[in-house]
Amino acid sequence: MTRPTPDAHDPTAAGDNRLVVAISSRALFDLGDSHELFEHQGLDAYRAFQIEHENELLKPGVAFPLVQKLLGLNKLAGDVPPVEVILLSRNSGDTGLRIFNAIQHYGLEISRAAFTSGAPTSDYIAPFKADLFLSANAEDVGRALAAGVAAATILPSVAPPRATEQLRIAFDGDAVIFGDEGERVSREEGLEAFHRSEHKLANEPLSVGPFRGFLTAVHRLQAAFPAEDSPIRTALVTARSAPAHKRVILTLRRWGVRIDEALFLGGRDKGPFLDAFGADIFFDDSPANVESARKHVATGHVPHGVSNR
């Protein structure tokens, strides 16, 4: 990968070309037991527990394999790392020491963090210039989406280890990459009206959804590698089918964004197809689709659009 190298030791040297992912501690590590303690016994009990178990290693969480693969891209990229992962945590700096112990143990190149002692973490997403925010806290995710940042709630998922080192990211279309106008027509007027509308507007680009910016950042990162040997592969996995496929393809072409695989499922359950693709993460707005997907792959719920009203 050829990139300018003004200072190989400065994580900001890659400027705005970096892919920046902000992640919560509960998405990165398994903090289920201690979070349950916090919910039932409060902050003081949680703090005492974390300090008492400070030297006990945390187990990887749902998004841990994704973060490993993201940071692994830096090893392929030469002097200037094109990816940065930032930790945003509602822990305090004191209780967060256990989290950084785990980060160091697993060799994750994460050096920037914000610990908010229970306050929302979403206020720090913009200053860190994150392209994506992943959290187990739905409130923080909602705040991030409202601020215009691609964000998803990481849900407990069955995420089998993937043999390939290639990073594989899958997206739903409507209300994720694109706006939710099509879903509104389908819900309010029915499927036939939706197909008529999409046929009529086939040559009009779809509106921009909350993950358009993140998709563009991933595409930019992909473009730094040979297409035939890329360490990143993307897929669009949508309930759309022909003839509603045409507008999707023409919109992506207009945007100049590459999607490696496009699956138009016509309402079929997405989970088995995501498993076949080998997704490291899948983003969808529909609670029903999320339930299907998380039985097979790590899944992020995007609480955006008409499906979440």
C-alpha positions in Angstrom: 0.0 0.0 0.0 1.5 3.4 -1.0 0.7 6.2 1.4 2.5 9.4 2.5 4.5 8.9 5.6 5.0 12.2 7.3 5.5 10.5 10.7 5.2 6.7 11.0 5.0 7.0 14.8 2.1 9.4 14.8 -1.3 7.7 14.7 -2.9 10.8 13.2 -0.4 10.9 10.3 -2.7 9.2 7.9 -5.1 12.1 8.4 -8.7 11.8 7.2 -7.9 8.8 5.1 -7.9 6.5 8.1 -10.8 4.3 8.9 -11.6 5.1 12.5 -13.8 2.7 14.6 -14.9 3.6 18.1 -16.0 0.6 20.2 -17.4 0.2 23.7 -15.7 -2.1 26.2 -18.8 -4.4 26.4 -18.7 -4.9 22.7 -15.0 -5.7 22.7 -14.8 -7.9 25.8 -17.2 -10.2 27.7 -18.3 -8.1 30.6 -21.7 -9.8 31.1 -21.3 -10.9 34.7 -19.9 -7.5 35.9 -22.6 -5.6 34.0 -25.3 -7.7 35.5 -23.8 -6.9 38.9 -23.9 -3.2 38.0 -27.6 -3.5 37.0 -28.6 -5.2 40.2 -26.2 -3.8 42.9 -25.1 -0.5 41.5 -21.9 1.4 40.7 -20.0 0.8 44.0 -20.4 -3.0 43.8 -19.3 -2.9 40.1 -16.3 -0.8 40.9 -15.2 -3.1 43.8 -15.7 -6.1 41.6 -13.5 -4.7 38.8 -10.7 -3.7 41.1 -10.8 -7.0 42.9 -10.6 -8.9 39.6 -8.2 -6.4 37.9 -5.6 -9.0 37.1 -8.1 -11.6 35.8 -8.1 -11.7 32.1 -11.3 -10.7 30.3 -12.6 -13.0 27.6 -13.2 -11.7 24.1 -16.6 -10.2 23.3 -18.8 -10.5 20.2 -16.9 -7.8 18.3 -13.4 -8.9 19.3 -12.7 -10.9 16.1 -13.8 -8.0 14.0 -11.4 -5.6 15.9 -8.5 -8.1 15.5 -9.1 -8.2 11.7 -9.4 -4.5 11.4 -6.2 -3.9 13.3 -4.5 -6.7 11.3 -4.9 -4.6 8.2 -2.3 -2.2 9.6 0.3 -4.9 9.3 -0.3 -5.1 5.5 -0.2 -1.3 5.0 3.3 -0.1 5.3 4.5 2.6 7.6 1.2 4.6 8.2 -1.6 2.6 9.7 -4.9 3.1 7.8 -7.1 1.8 10.6 -7.5 3.1 14.2 -9.7 1.6 16.8 -10.7 3.7 19.8 -12.1 2.5 23.1 -15.2 4.4 24.5 -16.2 3.1 27.9 -18.7 4.1 30.6 -16.2 2.7 33.1 -14.0 5.1 35.1 -10.3 5.3 34.4 -9.9 3.4 37.7 -12.2 0.4 36.8 -11.0 0.6 33.1 -7.5 -0.6 34.1 -8.7 -4.2 33.8 -9.9 -3.5 30.2 -6.5 -2.0 29.2 -4.8 -5.0 30.8 -6.8 -7.2 28.4 -6.0 -5.0 25.5 -2.3 -5.4 26.2 -2.6 -9.1 26.8 -4.2 -9.8 23.4 -1.8 -7.5 21.6 -4.5 -5.1 20.3 -3.0 -1.8 19.1 -5.5 0.4 20.9 -4.0 3.5 22.6 -6.7 6.1 22.6 -9.7 5.8 25.0 -12.4 7.8 26.8 -13.7 6.6 30.2 -16.8 8.5 31.2 -17.7 7.1 34.7 -21.3 6.2 33.6 -22.0 9.2 31.4 -22.9 8.7 27.7 -19.8 8.1 25.6 -21.4 9.4 22.3 -20.2 12.9 22.9 -16.6 11.9 22.2 -17.3 10.2 18.8 -17.1 13.4 16.8 -13.8 14.7 18.4 -12.2 11.3 17.6 -13.6 11.6 14.0 -15.0 8.0 14.1 -16.5 6.5 10.9 -18.3 3.8 12.9 -19.4 3.4 16.5 -20.2 -0.1 18.0 -21.6 -0.4 21.4 -23.7 -2.7 23.6 -25.5 0.4 24.9 -28.5 1.2 22.7 -28.8 4.7 24.2 -25.3 5.6 23.1 -25.9 4.1 19.7 -29.1 6.2 19.2 -27.3 9.4 20.2 -24.5 8.6 17.7 -27.0 8.0 14.9 -28.8 11.2 15.7 -25.5 13.0 15.4 -24.9 11.6 11.9 -22.4 8.8 12.7 -22.8 5.2 11.5 -23.6 3.3 14.7 -25.0 -0.1 15.7 -25.9 -1.9 18.9 -23.8 -5.1 19.1 -26.1 -7.9 20.2 -25.3 -11.3 21.8 -24.6 -13.5 18.8 -23.5 -16.9 17.7 -20.3 -16.0 15.9 -18.2 -19.0 14.9 -14.5 -18.6 14.3 -13.7 -17.9 10.7 -10.8 -19.7 9.1 -10.1 -16.9 6.7 -8.1 -13.8 7.7 -10.0 -11.8 5.2 -12.3 -9.2 6.8 -15.9 -9.7 5.6 -18.5 -7.0 6.2 -22.2 -7.3 5.2 -24.8 -4.6 5.0 -28.5 -4.4 4.6 -29.6 -1.8 2.1 -32.7 0.2 3.0 -32.4 2.3 6.2 -28.7 1.3 6.5 -26.7 2.1 3.4 -29.7 3.9 1.8 -32.6 5.9 3.2 -35.8 4.2 4.3 -38.2 5.6 1.7 -38.6 2.2 0.1 -39.5 0.5 3.4 -42.0 3.2 4.1 -43.8 2.6 0.8 -43.7 -1.1 1.3 -45.2 -0.8 4.8 -47.8 1.8 4.0 -48.9 0.7 0.5 -47.8 -2.9 0.2 -45.2 -4.8 -1.8 -46.8 -4.3 -5.2 -46.8 -0.5 -4.7 -43.1 -0.7 -3.7 -42.2 -2.6 -6.9 -44.1 -0.1 -9.0 -42.4 2.8 -7.3 -38.9 1.3 -7.6 -39.5 0.5 -11.3 -40.7 4.1 -11.9 -37.7 5.6 -10.0 -35.1 3.0 -11.3 -32.8 5.7 -12.7 -33.1 8.0 -9.7 -30.4 7.4 -7.0 -31.6 6.2 -3.6 -31.1 8.7 -0.8 -28.2 8.4 1.6 -28.6 6.2 4.7 -26.6 6.3 8.0 -23.9 3.9 6.8 -23.1 5.6 3.5 -20.1 7.3 5.0 -18.7 4.1 6.6 -19.2 2.2 3.4 -17.3 4.9 1.5 -14.5 4.7 4.1 -14.3 0.9 3.7 -14.3 1.3 -0.1 -11.4 3.8 0.1 -9.5 1.3 2.3 -10.2 -1.5 -0.2 -8.9 0.6 -3.1 -5.5 0.6 -1.6 -5.2 -3.2 -2.2 -5.3 -5.2 -5.5 -8.9 -6.1 -6.2 -8.0 -9.7 -6.8 -6.1 -10.1 -3.5 -8.0 -7.7 -1.2 -8.0 -8.4 2.6 -11.5 -6.9 2.8 -14.7 -8.2 1.2 -18.1 -6.6 1.4 -21.6 -7.8 0.7 -25.0 -6.2 0.3 -27.6 -8.6 1.8 -31.1 -7.2 1.1 -34.7 -8.4 1.1 -35.1 -6.7 -2.2 -35.5 -8.8 -5.4 -35.9 -8.0 -9.1 -37.1 -5.6 -10.4 -36.1 -3.5 -7.3 -32.5 -4.5 -7.7 -31.8 -2.1 -10.5 -32.0 1.1 -8.5 -29.6 -0.3 -5.9 -27.0 -1.2 -8.5 -27.3 2.1 -10.3 -27.1 4.1 -7.0 -23.9 2.3 -5.9 -22.5 2.9 -9.4 -23.4 6.6 -9.2 -21.7 6.8 -5.8 -18.6 5.1 -7.2 -18.7 2.6 -4.3 -17.6 -1.1 -4.7 -19.7 -3.9 -3.3 -18.1 -7.3 -3.9 -21.2 -9.4 -3.5 -24.9 -8.5 -3.8 -27.6 -10.9 -2.5 -31.2 -10.1 -3.4 -33.1 -12.5 -1.2 -36.7 -11.5 -1.9 -37.7 -11.9 1.8 -35.7 -15.1 2.6 -34.1 -15.4 6.1 -30.7 -13.7 5.9 -28.9 -15.8 8.5 -27.9 -18.8 6.4 -26.7 -16.6 3.6 -24.6 -14.5 6.0 -23.1 -17.7 7.3 -22.3 -18.8 3.8 -20.7 -15.4 3.1 -18.7 -15.8 6.3 -19.5 -12.3 7.6 -17.5 -11.0 10.5 -20.2 -8.4 11.1 -23.6 -7.7 9.6 -25.6 -4.4 9.9 -29.4 -4.3 9.6 -32.2 -2.0 10.8 -34.9 -4.7 11.0 -35.3 -6.4 14.4 -36.7 -9.5 12.7 -33.7 -9.7 10.3 -31.3 -9.1 13.2 -32.8 -12.0 15.2 -32.3 -14.3 12.2 -28.7 -13.0 11.6 -27.4 -13.2 15.1 -28.0 -17.0 15.2 -25.2 -17.2 12.6 -22.9 -14.2 12.7 -21.9 -11.2 14.8 -24.7 -8.7 14.2 -25.2 -5.0 14.8 -28.7 -3.5 15.0 -29.0 -0.1 13.4 -32.0 1.5 15.1 -32.9 3.8 12.2 -35.8 4.2 9.9 -39.5 3.2 9.9 -38.8 -0.3 11.2 -37.7 1.1 14.5 -40.6 3.6 15.1 
